Amino acid sequence: MMLRQLITLVLLASQAYSVDNGNAAEFKALCDLIRLAEAKNKIDISIDTSAADNAIKELDYLNLSAAEDGWKKDKNGLLAKKQPDDKATEREAWERHVSGLGEKDVKTGKYKYTNLTTQRRRGSLAKALSRTLTAAQALKASYDAYASEVQKAPAKAQQALTAALFGAGNTDVSSAGLRRTQADNCKDESGGIAGKALATDLLCICTGDQSNSIKLCDQTKTGGNVGDYTASDAAKDAYTAAVGHCPPAEDQTSPTPEALLQALTVFRSLIGRQAARATGAAGHYIFGQPHTTGACDGSSAQGMCVSYKTSLKGGSHDIAWAQAIDRAAQELATADKAKQAAAAVSGQLTAMVVHAWALFDDVLYEPEPHQTGAVSGKDTPKSAEDKEKECNAPGNDEEACKKLEDKGCVFNTEAKKCELKKELKEKPEKENQETEGKTGSTNSTGSSSFVIHKAPLLLAFLLFFNFLPLFKIFPFSKNFAT
């Protein structure tokens, strides 16, 4: 009998009192999440696409530099003027694109790209560059997909964090969607709306609708009270007062994936922490200090909690605002991985550009082949003829001719055409005249003529030593022994 009375006394005492700071741990957990969500504008993840964009541009123009003139003009007739001229817009765009070949290097002031015309390996280079460009464009498509993920992530994460704070579709605390009483706002079963927004759940553990003397979250302050959550700005004003007691955010506070997930882990670890107070019902799904009946209705100066009974049913974690925070963390984590992948692809594109320039320069600066048996390594009439053709290629285009100045080309203002400098045309012809007739029976061709004219004697000499052992077999070998 005495034991029964003692138990009754303990139960009555627990019903009558709520301990100051009893929800301090839960309050801190929600405050940390709220401060992280409020810092959504500090999300700092971006991507600089200029390196990848420039790589594709350079490969495109290198490919164009090696292409045939017909392709540069109108894509070999694909964009030619016809009646009706339905390719006019596309042709104008192509012409603007081709004009980019006239781009100058910002450091040297010289033209960046050189039109290849008569180079011996221009055709094979054009094919190699075309294949390289095609492969690079495929890589660029994957790069753009990664870059898009990075660029969209901040807005998606910010939207998710706003939904976590105030509920889906809201940008501030709103009475829309709220229930009148604390009992219906702080449970998620039987028509309750608990778990929809961090703001509302904070009120559930700190602010009662029947008393303003509860100090569970901060013993130095009263929790205030909300008589009707749907009345005008009652809920908003109460939230402003409650969140004002949250520790201020540090300057470095930022909603990184790690910070968001760690804060969520702390929150989840506190669910059911005070379940022992619910002596008349289960409490493993209750966040905060429950009524002895297990209710979160704020009655009798207790029941300052949130019941996630439905959200946590069967091991699930369907608390709406927690899912929104998790979604924000995943968006940012995915964006970070996408940024790393994009950097790797950008490196591949840069390497392809370096390789393409090496191929291009190898063909552009390849020494011209010399005729067999030439007197010297100087230009022959044939190489001068090739240079003349190269200079003639721009025709009356003075700007194009200027790009070939390093080839010895000059624009003839009187004849209105591009041609090889006069002194370069006369020099190889004069040298050829001076050397004509000098390759006859003389030894002017060096080692090659020696091999030609001395070959019979050398052959006899080698045959003699090759057959010398045979002379020892025959009787007349004595004549050759000494």
DADA-V853563 format. One record per helix or strand of 3 or more residues. SS is the DSSP state (@ for helix, = for strand). FROM is the first residue (numbers start at 1). TO is the last residue. If there is no record, write none. Layout:
SS,FROM,TO
SS,FROM,TO
This chain:
@,2,16
@,24,42
@,50,66
@,69,74
@,88,102
@,122,166
@,182,185
@,198,206
@,234,243
@,257,269
@,275,277
=,286,289
@,299,301
=,304,307
@,313,315
@,320,364
@,381,392
@,398,402
@,405,407
=,409,412
=,417,420
@,422,435
@,447,471
@,475,481
